[in-house]
């Protein structure tokens, strides 16, 4: 007699989520020495290594956004305090002056940008809902392998979580501009590597 096996059930194991204070304390104790990590919904996540192409793209974006947002602060790979999460997006344009954040990380942003290669699905599936939940009005994923920029706007509750109601993909040859600065458009080619 042949017995048909049922699909194995997924077992959910209890997880120990960390607070931002515990996360900082572990960093002070040197537990993350030489590692790139960030706190996402109480979990400590190892960040992907960055390639030379990634770094070059981040710096291109920074230089352009620094000129565009002269009334805000453009930060590179710096923490955002989003409650139980402290992501370190590649670029965050935050309101105010840099000195406004001398004693605490920003709790919001006008625009967040992630440059993606190995992290593309993570940036779509984990980071987008996280930024939407925080009410960040605009989120860009610069997809280096796809040679395009994914623009997410209009954060809102969706199903059991959060997401963006609008998603548009900008290809080479097209103009792109931040929601907060529509007059400051640039050709996508200038932000991507040739």
C-alpha positions, 0 to 999 in steps of 0.5 A, a space after each residue: 500500500 502506497 501512503 501519500 504524505 501530507 505537506 509538512 506543516 510550517 512550525 512557527 518558533 518563538 522569536 526574541 525581538 530586540 528593542 532599539 535600546 538593546 540594539 544600541 547596547 549590543 553595539 556598544 559592547 562590540 557584538 557587531 564589530 566589523 558587521 553591517 547590521 540594521 534593526 528591522 521590526 525587532 530583528 537584527 538583520 545583516 546587510 548585503 555587502 556593497 559593490 563599487 557600482 553600488 557605492 558609485 550610484 549612492 554618491 551620484 544620487 547624494 550629489 544630485 539630491 544635495 543640490 535639489 534639497 537645499 532646504 532639507 538634509 540628505 543623509 547617506 547610510 544613516 539610521 532612521 528611528 522608525 519605532 521598532 526598526 532602525 533601517 539605514 537606507 542608502 539615502 534619506 532626505 529628512 526635514 530640517 538641518 543636519 544639526 537638528 539630529 545631533 541628539 536623535 535620529 530622524 523619525 521620518 523622511 521626505 524621500 528614502 532611496 535604496 540602491 539594490 543589487 542582491 537586496 532587491 527582493 528585500 527592499 521590495 518586500 521588507 523595506 517598502 512596507 516598513 517605510 509605508 508604515 512610517 508614512 514616508 511619502 516616497 520611496 525609490 529603489 534604484 535597481 542596478 541590474 534592471 537599469 531602472 528606478 522603481 518609484 513608490 508613492 502614497 503610503 497606506 494600510 493594505 490588508 494586514 500591513 502597509 504598502 504604497 498605492 502607486 508604483 512606477 518604473 522609470 527607464 533610461 531616457 526618462 525624466 524623474 523628479 522627487 515628489 517634493 521637488 517636481 521642478 527638479 527633474 533629471 534623466 534616469 541615465 545620469 543616476 544609473 551607471 552607463 
